[in-house]
Amino acid sequence: MATGDIHRKILQRFEALYRAGIRVWPRPQVVEPSRFPASEPSAGTVISPPSHQTGPMAQPLGQEALAGRAGSQVPIATEPMPMHRRACPTGQGNEPSREDLLRELAEQVAACQRCPALVPYRTQTVFGMGNPRAELAFIGEAPGADEDRLGKPFVGRAGQLLTDMITRGMGMRREEVYICNILRCRPPNNRTPTAEEAGNCRPWLDATLSVIQPRYICCLGATAAKYLLQTDQPIGRLRGKVWEYGAAKVVCTYHPAFLLRSPNMKKEAWEDLKLLLRTMGRPIPGRAS
């Protein structure tokens, strides 16, 4: 399929989303709050940001930077998501449901040819899976070998640990949340995604989150946090704070694959999950293993 045809199909799908009542695709509104005080804040609290900028990319980037060098032909919102959750159609009449929208977006992703280094290497694209009305979305880095083979995110050892974090750590079910990655294709040898690749995939991420409209997002690892929040700060500085992406509150933690390599850091990840639960207004279960 020619690049122009792909772009036209993307535009058509964005128009369908608009007709479905989703009026704005969010660009990240990055706010760096100070660290939580020693006493636990009330659930859902976002502490006011300081007046100074702590990193050269701490503010949202412009449209061209968000889309990557090849992404200027793909629409990305220049306004934040409204601070309320829009009602999404349930499939009555001619309006598509969230399931329909996500399924059609996944079909568009499967035809994407924007990254020459990834297209010939992938077995298939890995879109995302979970509850299309999830309150909480987890965003990882990119598919690995197991994900590339099965077409589903987080299905290997790291996926099992993520399931444990959700079920044992947070007292939730994996079916309650939505899970996806910054990239929809596996990078060669599982290397870190490039900025251009993340920019090429950014419209798919924004459109997906616009359909789901999660109130909370958990970034798994430095790459997910970097490209969702458009910041160059290390994961160590992003942890322990509540950030914003449109109307969603964002908490960052370590990637499950990193925790498998460094099990001594699971204690730190547990602190991040407790912060996420407090932010969501949920009770904190007994200490997870």
C-alpha positions as CSV (number, residue, x, y, z in Angstrom):
1,M,0.0,0.0,0.0
2,A,1.4,3.4,-1.0
3,T,2.2,5.9,1.8
4,G,-0.4,8.3,0.5
5,D,-3.1,5.6,0.8
6,I,-2.1,4.9,4.3
7,H,-2.2,8.6,5.3
8,R,-5.7,8.9,3.7
9,K,-6.9,5.9,5.6
10,I,-5.5,7.4,8.9
11,L,-7.3,10.6,8.2
12,Q,-10.5,8.8,7.4
13,R,-10.3,6.9,10.7
14,F,-9.6,10.1,12.6
15,E,-12.7,11.6,11.0
16,A,-14.7,8.6,12.1
17,L,-13.4,9.1,15.7
18,Y,-14.6,12.7,15.5
19,R,-18.0,11.7,14.3
20,A,-18.1,9.2,17.2
21,G,-17.9,12.1,19.6
22,I,-14.2,12.1,20.3
23,R,-13.4,15.7,19.4
24,V,-9.8,16.1,20.5
25,W,-6.7,13.9,20.4
26,P,-4.6,14.7,23.4
27,R,-1.1,16.1,23.4
28,P,0.7,15.5,26.6
29,Q,0.4,18.2,29.2
30,V,3.5,17.6,31.2
31,V,3.5,19.0,34.7
32,E,6.4,18.3,37.1
33,P,5.0,18.4,40.6
34,S,7.3,18.4,43.6
35,R,7.6,15.2,45.5
36,F,4.9,14.1,47.8
37,P,5.4,15.2,51.4
38,A,6.2,12.7,54.1
39,S,2.5,12.4,55.0
40,E,0.4,10.6,52.4
41,P,-1.6,12.9,50.2
42,S,-5.3,12.5,49.8
43,A,-6.3,10.2,46.9
44,G,-5.9,11.6,43.5
45,T,-3.8,14.6,44.6
46,V,-1.6,16.3,42.1
47,I,0.8,18.6,43.8
48,S,1.3,22.0,42.1
49,P,4.3,22.3,39.8
50,P,7.3,24.5,40.7
51,S,7.8,27.7,38.6
52,H,11.0,26.5,37.0
53,Q,11.6,24.0,34.3
54,T,13.9,21.1,35.2
55,G,14.7,19.7,31.8
56,P,15.0,20.9,28.3
57,M,12.0,18.8,27.2
58,A,9.9,19.1,30.3
59,Q,7.3,21.2,28.4
60,P,5.1,19.7,25.6
61,L,6.8,19.6,22.2
62,G,5.3,21.0,19.1
63,Q,3.3,19.0,16.5
64,E,6.3,18.3,14.3
65,A,8.5,17.0,17.1
66,L,5.7,14.8,18.4
67,A,5.0,13.3,15.1
68,G,8.7,12.7,14.2
69,R,10.3,13.8,10.9
70,A,8.0,11.7,8.8
71,G,4.9,12.5,10.9
72,S,3.9,15.9,9.7
73,Q,1.2,14.5,7.4
74,V,-0.6,12.8,10.3
75,P,-2.9,14.9,12.5
76,I,-1.9,15.4,16.1
77,A,-4.0,17.5,18.4
78,T,-2.7,21.0,19.4
79,E,-5.1,21.1,22.3
80,P,-5.3,19.0,25.5
81,M,-8.0,16.4,26.1
82,P,-11.0,18.0,27.8
83,M,-10.9,17.7,31.6
84,H,-13.9,15.3,31.6
85,R,-14.5,11.9,30.1
86,R,-16.6,12.2,27.0
87,A,-19.4,9.7,26.5
88,C,-18.5,7.2,23.8
89,P,-21.1,5.6,21.6
90,T,-22.1,2.0,22.3
91,G,-22.7,1.0,18.7
92,Q,-26.4,2.1,18.2
93,G,-27.3,3.2,14.8
94,N,-24.4,4.0,12.5
95,E,-22.0,5.1,15.2
96,P,-19.2,2.7,16.0
97,S,-18.5,1.3,19.5
98,R,-15.2,1.6,21.2
99,E,-14.6,-2.0,20.3
100,D,-15.2,-1.2,16.6
101,L,-13.0,1.8,16.7
102,L,-10.1,-0.1,18.3
103,R,-10.5,-3.0,15.9
104,E,-10.4,-0.7,12.9
105,L,-7.4,1.2,14.3
106,A,-5.6,-2.1,14.8
107,E,-6.3,-2.9,11.1
108,Q,-4.8,0.4,10.1
109,V,-1.7,-0.3,12.3
110,A,-1.3,-3.7,10.6
111,A,-1.0,-1.9,7.2
112,C,1.4,0.7,8.5
113,Q,4.7,1.0,6.6
114,R,6.2,4.1,8.2
115,C,9.3,2.6,9.8
116,P,11.5,0.9,7.1
117,A,13.7,-0.7,9.8
118,L,10.8,-2.4,11.5
119,V,8.4,-3.5,8.8
120,P,10.5,-6.3,7.3
121,Y,11.6,-7.5,10.7
122,R,8.2,-7.9,12.3
123,T,6.0,-11.0,12.2
124,Q,3.0,-8.9,12.9
125,T,2.0,-5.7,14.6
126,V,1.0,-5.7,18.2
127,F,-1.7,-3.2,18.8
128,G,-2.9,-3.5,22.4
129,M,-5.5,-5.4,24.4
130,G,-7.7,-5.1,27.4
131,N,-10.9,-3.3,28.5
132,P,-11.8,-0.6,26.0
133,R,-13.4,1.4,28.8
134,A,-10.5,0.9,31.2
135,E,-10.0,3.4,34.0
136,L,-6.3,2.5,34.0
137,A,-3.9,1.9,31.0
138,F,-0.4,0.5,31.2
139,I,2.1,1.6,28.5
140,G,5.3,-0.3,27.8
141,E,8.2,0.1,25.4
142,A,7.8,-2.2,22.4
143,P,6.8,-5.8,21.6
144,G,9.4,-8.6,22.3
145,A,9.8,-12.0,20.6
146,D,6.7,-13.5,22.3
147,E,4.6,-10.5,21.6
148,D,5.6,-10.4,18.0
149,R,4.8,-14.1,17.6
150,L,1.4,-14.0,19.3
151,G,0.3,-10.4,18.4
152,K,-0.5,-9.5,22.0
153,P,1.4,-7.2,24.4
154,F,3.1,-8.5,27.5
155,V,2.7,-12.2,27.1
156,G,6.2,-13.4,28.0
157,R,8.0,-13.5,31.4
158,A,7.7,-9.7,31.7
159,G,4.0,-10.0,31.0
160,Q,3.6,-12.6,33.7
161,L,5.3,-10.2,36.2
162,L,3.0,-7.4,35.0
163,T,0.0,-9.6,35.6
164,D,1.3,-10.2,39.2
165,M,1.8,-6.5,39.7
166,I,-1.8,-5.9,38.6
167,T,-3.4,-8.8,40.5
168,R,-1.3,-9.4,43.6
169,G,0.1,-5.9,43.9
170,M,-3.0,-3.8,43.1
171,G,-5.8,-6.2,43.8
172,M,-7.2,-5.8,40.2
173,R,-7.8,-8.1,37.3
174,R,-5.8,-7.8,34.1
175,E,-9.1,-7.8,32.2
176,E,-10.0,-4.5,33.9
177,V,-7.1,-2.5,32.4
178,Y,-5.8,-1.7,28.9
179,I,-2.2,-2.6,27.9
180,C,-0.2,-1.3,25.0
181,N,3.3,-0.1,24.0
182,I,4.9,3.0,22.6
183,L,5.7,1.0,19.4
184,R,3.4,-1.5,17.6
185,C,6.3,-3.4,16.0
186,R,9.2,-5.3,17.5
187,P,12.5,-3.6,17.0
188,P,15.4,-5.7,15.7
189,N,17.1,-7.6,18.6
190,N,14.7,-5.9,21.0
191,R,16.7,-2.7,20.8
192,T,15.4,0.6,22.3
193,P,13.0,2.4,20.0
194,T,14.4,5.5,18.2
195,A,12.8,8.9,18.5
196,E,11.7,8.8,14.9
197,E,10.0,5.4,15.4
198,A,8.2,6.6,18.5
199,G,7.1,9.7,16.6
200,N,5.8,7.5,13.7
201,C,3.8,5.5,16.1
202,R,2.6,8.4,18.2
203,P,-0.7,9.0,16.3
204,W,-1.7,5.4,16.9
205,L,-1.0,5.8,20.7
206,D,-2.9,9.1,20.9
207,A,-5.8,7.7,18.9
208,T,-6.0,4.6,21.1
209,L,-6.0,6.5,24.3
210,S,-8.6,8.9,22.9
211,V,-10.9,6.0,22.3
212,I,-10.3,4.4,25.7
213,Q,-10.1,7.7,27.7
214,P,-8.3,6.3,30.7
215,R,-8.3,8.4,33.8
216,Y,-5.0,6.9,34.9
217,I,-1.9,5.8,33.0
218,C,1.1,3.8,34.3
219,C,4.3,4.2,32.2
220,L,6.4,1.0,32.4
221,G,10.0,2.0,32.1
222,A,12.1,5.0,30.9
223,T,11.2,4.6,27.2
224,A,7.4,4.7,27.8
225,A,7.7,7.7,30.2
226,K,10.1,9.6,27.9
227,Y,7.9,9.3,24.8
228,L,4.5,9.6,26.4
229,L,5.5,12.7,28.5
230,Q,8.0,14.1,26.0
231,T,10.7,14.5,28.6
232,D,14.4,13.6,28.8
233,Q,14.4,13.0,32.6
234,P,15.6,9.6,33.8
235,I,13.1,7.2,35.2
236,G,14.6,7.8,38.7
237,R,13.4,11.4,38.6
238,L,10.0,10.6,37.1
239,R,9.1,8.1,39.8
240,G,7.4,9.2,42.9
241,K,5.4,11.9,41.2
242,V,2.1,12.3,39.5
243,W,2.2,13.6,36.0
244,E,-0.5,14.6,33.5
245,Y,-1.3,13.5,30.0
246,G,-4.4,15.4,28.9
247,A,-7.1,14.6,31.5
248,A,-5.2,11.4,32.7
249,K,-3.0,11.3,35.7
250,V,0.3,9.4,35.1
251,V,2.6,7.4,37.4
252,C,5.9,6.0,36.2
253,T,7.6,2.9,37.4
254,Y,10.2,0.4,36.2
255,H,9.6,-2.0,33.3
256,P,8.8,-5.6,34.4
257,A,11.7,-6.8,32.2
258,F,14.1,-4.6,34.2
259,L,12.6,-6.0,37.5
260,L,13.3,-9.5,36.3
261,R,16.9,-8.6,35.8
262,S,17.1,-6.5,39.0
263,P,14.7,-8.2,41.5
264,N,16.1,-6.0,44.3
265,M,14.2,-3.1,42.7
266,K,10.8,-4.7,43.1
267,K,10.5,-2.9,46.5
268,E,10.8,0.4,44.7
269,A,8.2,-0.7,42.1
270,W,5.8,-1.6,45.0
271,E,6.1,2.0,46.2
272,D,5.1,3.2,42.7
273,L,2.1,0.9,42.7
274,K,1.0,2.3,46.1
275,L,1.3,5.8,44.7
276,L,-0.8,4.8,41.8
277,L,-3.4,3.2,44.0
278,R,-3.6,6.3,46.2
279,T,-3.9,8.5,43.1
280,M,-6.8,6.3,41.9
281,G,-8.5,6.4,45.3
282,R,-8.2,2.6,45.7
283,P,-7.2,0.7,48.9
284,I,-3.7,-0.6,49.1
285,P,-3.7,-4.5,49.5
286,G,-1.3,-6.3,51.8
287,R,2.3,-6.3,50.8
288,A,2.7,-8.1,47.5
289,S,5.4,-10.7,47.0
